[in-house]
Amino acid sequence: MFRLLFRIIGFFLLAAAFADLVVDGTRSIAAGALTLTPLDKTIAWLSPDRIAGLKPAIEHLNPFLWDPVTVDLLLLPTWLIAGVLGILIMLLTQKRRPKIGFSSR
């Protein structure tokens, strides 16, 4: 049951990554230069209050996690983060293949 739920989430993340890749490609063609949408702009577009509350929450855990780690992740393209998460979830939730040469009994 949980595997199905996580696989659906993985499919949605892969679909979102593909849609954002198409949007970035269209913007790049229209602008005549490479234009990528960073993750922080996508989060700010989806939920403006969330990005403001993210910094104090992460700095409360460890200040090192905010500046080099989270800031760099937020500057990566949205399609890259969503695609990697989607692929990772899909790989982790696939059924295990039977081992060749071993009896299944």
N, C-alpha and C positions, 0 to 999 in steps of 0.2 A: 504494500500500500504506500509506504513512504518512498520506495524507489520510484513508483509511478509519479508521485507528486514531484520529486526532485527531477525526474526526467522531463516532465512538463515545464518546470521552471528552466531547465537547461535549454529546451527547445525555444521558449520565449526569449531567453537571453541571446541565443543564436539569431533568432529572427530580428530582434532589436539591433543587434550588431550589424546585420546585413542592411537593415533599413537606414541606420546611421551612416554606414559606408556609402550607400547610394546618395544620401543627402550631402555628405561631404564631397563626394565626387561631382555632384551637380553644381555645388557652390564653387568648387575649384575650377570647373569648366567655365562657369559664368564669370568668375573673377579673373581668369587667365593665370592664376597662380594657385599653389597648393594651399587649401584652406581646410583646417581640421577643427572640429568642435571638441574642446577639452571637457573632461568629466565634470569639472567644477561648474562650468556654464550649463551643462545638462542638469545637474542637481539643482542649481539655482533656478532653472526654468521650471523643473518639476515641483520643487518645494523651496521657496525662497527662505523660509525660516530655518530650514534644516542645515544649510551651510553655515549660518551664523552660530548655531549651537554646536556644530561639529568641532570647532577649534578648542573651546574650553573643555569639552568632554575628553578629547584626546590628550590635551596638555595636562589634564588632571592625572591621567594614567602615567605618562612619562613625556617630558618636553621633547625628548629626542624623537619620539614617534611622530610629532607634528611636523617639525621643520624639514628634515631631510626625507622622511619616508612618505608621509601623507601628502605633503605639498607636491612632491614629484609624481605620485600616483594621480593626483587631481589634475595635473597638467598633461597627462597622457590622453590620446584620443578616446572618445567614448566607445567607438566600435571595437577598439583593441581590448579594452577592459571587459566589455560585455562578451566579446567573442572568446577570450581566454577563460572567463568564468563559465560560460556555456559549454565549451569543450571539456573543461575540467570536470564539471558536474556530469556531463554525458559519459565520460570515460570512467568515472568512479561508480556510476550506477548501472553499468552494463552487466549482463549475466556473465558469470565466469564460464570460460570455455572448458570442455572436458579435456583432461590430459590425455595425450595420445600414448598408447602403449600400456595404460593402466586399466584394470577392470573397474567398471562402475558399480559392481555388486558389493 
